[in-house]
Amino acid sequence: MKSQGIKIGNFSLQHPIIQGGMGVGISLGNLAGTVAKNGAVGVISMADVGYLEEDFNKNPMEANRIGFKKEVEKARNIAQNNGIIAVNIMRALSNFEEYVKMAVEEKIDAIIVGAGMPLNLPELVKGSGALIAPIVSSVRALKLILKKWKNSYQRLPDFIVLEGPKAGGHLGFSRQELDDENFKIENLTKQVSDFLNSDENLKNKIPFFSAGGIDTKEKIDEIIELGASGVQIATPFILTDECDASLDYKKVIQKATKDDIKIIQSPVGMPGRAVKTPLLERLTLGRIAPKRCIDCISHCNPKDTLYCITDALISAVKGDYENGLFFCGANGGNNKAIRSVKEVIEELVYGKKQQ
């Protein structure tokens, strides 16, 4: 990929790369700020962003408010007005609207929403300068969002993230669709490109970024050739010095190969992709009842949920291999070295090989 700049709203990016949001605690201010400093879109994950605050279990909403404020400030100090600093907010969060308002209050550059249809997002950011972007997995979902936003709010997305079935974390596909050739990110990219270009009211107006299993310069070149404006990449950024996760977390991802990656069922109500760990082995024997509930997911019932995703993800970010849920893209870490964000971006853009 040639280092081609791209403009989104009033922002100019040196590289058409979004660092995917990773929660809990994987992509916070340090990673997001460093990615932005290097001319791309750095993304803070809102999911349990205040998990390190003392009162997180007693008052998670306030802890997340405090934590988010700290991480945004950290990211801005690092980025020094370069790139874009965004937040990823799952639509499935219980207090989704409050979290969006929280992001607006902090004057975040962009809000990216996945794990559900953000049909009222324009209303929540009205009057702010925040860029807004839905994560979709099909032209059909994109059409629904575009129609709602246009009819109700006279607004288009500032950009779009198109997530394919090889992504890590929560997936907007059925288990059957995950292995269906029709849903390959290459095919989805062509479909979205054709759809946008077929409408004169949309053509060249909404940049879109394809995601899922795209981790080399060659793959990026192919995706852009198919019509995408750029790419969203997550797992490779875990293997960086600046990633906010513990070293033990990074090592689990680093050692993971394609054979170690499994499809799981998440309490969020969607399939997910994660590294096979003792926790997943135990879950094959039956549910692990939550010890407490902080009401993080809107439709998760602690009385019958298979396990507590908050506990599992917090255990993971701290490096607890036995009890953690380690989300990961389909290609795993493939034993790549842990490097700097700058080196990862340079390899993705220019094809430079690690030493």
Secondary structure, 3 states (H helix, E strand, C coil): CCCCCEEECCEEECCCEEECCCCCCCCCHHHHHHHHHCCCEEEEECCCCCCCCCCCCCCHHHHHHHHHHHHHHHHHHHHCCCCEEEEEEECCECCHHHHHHHHHHCCCCEEEEECCCCCCHHHHCCCCCCEEEEEECCHHHHHHHHHHHHHHHCCCCCCEEEECCCCCEECCCCHHHHCCHHHCHHHHHHHHHHHHHHCCCCCCCCCEEEECCCCCHHHHHHHHHCCCCEEEECHHHHCECCCCCCHHHHHHHHHCCHHHEEEEECCCCCEEEEECCHHHHHHCCCCCCCCCCCCCECCCCCCCCCCCHHHHHHHHHCCCCCCCCCECCCCCCCCCCCECHHHHHHHHHHCCCCC
